[in-house]
Amino acid sequence: MARQTLRNLAVALVLIGPVVAAGAETKVVTLRSGTQLRAPILKQDDQAVFLDLGFDVLRVPRAQVETIQEEKPAASGTAQPPESPQSVLGGTVGLYRIASLSKTTTEQSVARFGEAVVMVSSPAGTGSGFLINPDGHLITNYHVIARETLIKVTVFQRAAGGFEQKKYEKVKILAFNPFADLALLKIEEAGRAFPYAYLGDMSRVAVGETVFAIGNPLGLTRSVSQGIVSTTNRDFEGQLYIQTTADMNPGNSGGPLFNLAGEVIGVTSMGYLFYGGLNFAIPVDTVKRFLENVDAFAYSEDNPNAGFRYLQPGGRKDHGPAPATKLPQIP
């Protein structure tokens, strides 16, 4: 009954929006169900969004709001057709998606984007990963699948009373970069569109902001841990990492580190088991560069080492004493 009432309100808003919104800016509010509401916003906070219906005020719980966008003007005076939820949410950059999302709470962000997190399994063990588009492409750590070709992915589908596990055994390795510790996989012959996560931007990540990780530490599926960003550019063996207090354990590797908008800002990679608060994630900008240059890291079954080979320097031919050092002449 409540859902039917909400649909009726959505229809009413589309029809009377131009009248009741006179002098105010109309917004397009897309709900998680796909329903779109067009009306001016009176107030919004972490708990709810309040819409002006002209004759009444509609309170929409924030957890049910997928996105809020500007109303686009209709061409030639015709009514504007409703956009699909995915087209409203943001843009497509190659294989991944981006969006400008409002920060909410950890609880609400987990409810919105938790289904994009998966378990990655191989004969060597299990790790985590996350879907980056509806076609089944996903990111994980290279060390999760290193030297393995028999890979399975478990997706957690929301169902009545909890989640159902769906295991996919046809998983293809598309690319990997051992030096950045990233790998791109694809679920094949899935026959469905997958929920996915959006990639954020490191320029908007601030030290001290709240973040959370979702993964499968020690096989404990869909575990959530929360912390803050300790620093955005910690150097470790020549690579930059996000340092965070969000706990990470074996099995978290390859999973996403989210901000409170639900955007992925990093890929969880490593942590110190016996020292709390020392955990590290690969920055999302590194992930974007990997995906935008994925052809350079394409996996080949004929060459599982993906073309990386360093030549050793030649040995000394003259094993006698080293030549005397000549100091530069000072004019």
C-alpha positions, 0 to 999 in steps of 0.5 A, spaced: 500 500 500 505 504 501 509 503 495 503 504 491 502 511 494 509 513 493 508 511 485 501 515 485 505 521 488 511 520 483 505 521 478 502 527 481 509 530 481 511 529 474 504 532 472 503 538 477 511 539 478 511 545 474 505 549 477 507 548 484 515 549 483 514 556 480 519 560 483 523 554 485 528 549 482 525 542 481 530 536 483 529 529 480 530 524 486 531 517 484 529 512 489 533 505 490 526 502 487 527 506 480 521 511 482 523 518 480 520 524 484 520 531 481 519 537 486 523 542 490 527 540 496 525 544 502 530 541 506 535 535 506 539 531 512 543 525 513 536 522 515 531 524 510 529 529 504 523 533 504 520 535 498 515 540 497 508 537 493 505 544 493 499 542 497 503 537 502 510 536 504 513 529 503 518 526 507 523 520 504 528 516 508 535 518 506 536 510 505 531 510 500 534 515 496 539 513 490 541 520 487 538 527 487 540 531 480 538 537 477 531 537 473 533 537 465 529 542 461 525 539 456 526 540 448 521 544 444 516 544 450 515 536 450 514 533 457 521 530 459 521 522 459 524 519 466 531 517 465 533 510 468 536 510 475 543 508 472 543 514 467 541 519 472 547 516 477 553 518 473 557 517 467 561 512 464 569 512 463 571 506 460 569 500 464 568 503 470 562 508 473 563 515 477 557 519 480 557 525 485 553 522 491 551 525 497 554 523 504 550 519 508 551 514 514 555 507 514 549 504 515 545 507 509 551 506 504 552 499 506 545 498 504 546 501 498 552 499 495 554 492 499 551 488 494 557 490 489 562 486 494 564 479 492 568 473 494 574 471 490 576 464 491 581 460 488 585 453 490 590 458 494 585 461 498 579 466 498 579 474 498 575 480 496 573 484 490 568 489 488 564 490 481 565 496 477 559 495 472 553 491 471 556 487 466 560 483 471 567 486 471 570 486 478 577 489 481 581 485 486 588 484 488 593 481 484 596 477 490 589 474 491 589 470 484 597 470 483 599 464 479 592 461 479 587 460 473 581 456 476 577 462 479 570 463 482 566 469 484 561 469 490 556 474 489 551 476 495 544 477 492 539 481 497 533 477 498 527 476 503 530 475 510 537 476 508 542 475 502 543 469 498 550 466 495 550 465 488 557 462 486 560 463 478 565 458 476 566 461 469 570 467 471 575 470 466 582 474 468 582 480 463 588 483 466 593 484 472 598 489 474 603 485 479 607 492 481 600 495 483 597 489 486 591 490 481 587 485 477 581 485 473 576 479 472 570 478 469 564 474 470 562 470 464 555 468 462 552 471 468 545 472 464 543 478 469 545 485 470 550 486 477 549 491 482 556 495 482 560 501 486 562 507 483 569 510 483 571 516 487 576 521 486 582 522 491 582 529 490 576 529 495 579 525 500 581 528 506 585 526 512 580 524 518 574 523 514 570 517 516 571 511 511 569 503 512 571 497 508 567 491 506 570 484 505 571 477 507 576 476 512 578 469 514 572 467 510 567 471 514 563 474 509 560 481 508 564 483 514 564 491 515 569 495 519 569 502 520 575 507 521 578 514 519 583 516 513 590 516 517 594 519 511 592 519 503 599 518 501 603 513 505 609 511 501 611 503 502 616 500 497 615 506 492 608 505 492 603 510 495 597 507 499 591 510 503 593 509 511 586 507 515 584 505 521 579 501 518 581 494 520 583 489 515 585 482 515 587 476 511 581 475 506 579 483 506 584 483 500 581 486 494 575 489 497 573 496 497 574 502 502 568 506 501 567 513 503 560 515 507 557 517 500 558 510 498 564 511 493 570 507 492 576 511 494 581 505 495 582 497 494 584 494 501 591 491 500 595 490 507 595 491 514 599 489 520 596 483 524 599 485 531 598 492 530 591 495 530 590 501 526 595 500 521 592 498 514 593 500 507 589 501 501 591 502 494 588 509 492 582 509 487 586 514 482 591 508 481 585 503 480 583 508 474 589 509 471 590 501 471 583 501 468 584 506 463 590 503 460 588 496 461 590 493 454 597 494 457 596 489 462 592 484 458 592 477 461 594 472 456 594 464 457 600 463 453 604 468 457 601 468 464 606 473 467 603 478 462 610 480 459 613 483 465 621 481 464 627 485 467 634 483 464 639 482 469 645 487 468 651 484 465 657 482 470 664 485 470 669 483 464 675 486 468 676 482 475 682 486 476 682 492 481 677 498 480 680 504 476 683 510 481 678 515 482 679 521 478 677 528 481 674 533 477 678 539 475 677 546 479 678 551 474 
